[in-house]
Amino acid sequence: MNTTITSNGLPVLPQAKSGQHGTATQGSVNANATEATPVAAADDSVKLTASARALHQAVQGDKGNAIDTHRVEQVRKALADGSYRIDATRIADRMISLENQLNGKA
């Protein structure tokens, strides 16, 4: 199986011309070695693991959750006028809860 590396949308830089007898000139790469055209084989396939599928589904599910612009504007105004209150105890409790979830201590 051959693997071809493409430019992935980046501009292709000009290659230096080969010197005599098919050898590359000083400081350059043989242009023929890097100019392969990508050809898809009929037996190419992609198999996703269960965790990759779950991650994909989670990301797709997040697209349905719109940002509450009204709430964002309320917080923005409260921050601007100095009335936004931060409950450090609540933040700490949620951080501890998250840490417990990550460590399997639900």
Secondary structure, 3 states (H helix, E strand, C coil): CCCCCCCCCCCCCCCCCECHHHCECCCCCCHHHHCCCCCCCCCCCCCCCHHHHHHHHHHHHHCCCCCCHHHHHHHHHHHHHCCCCCCHHHHHHHHHHHHHHHCCCC
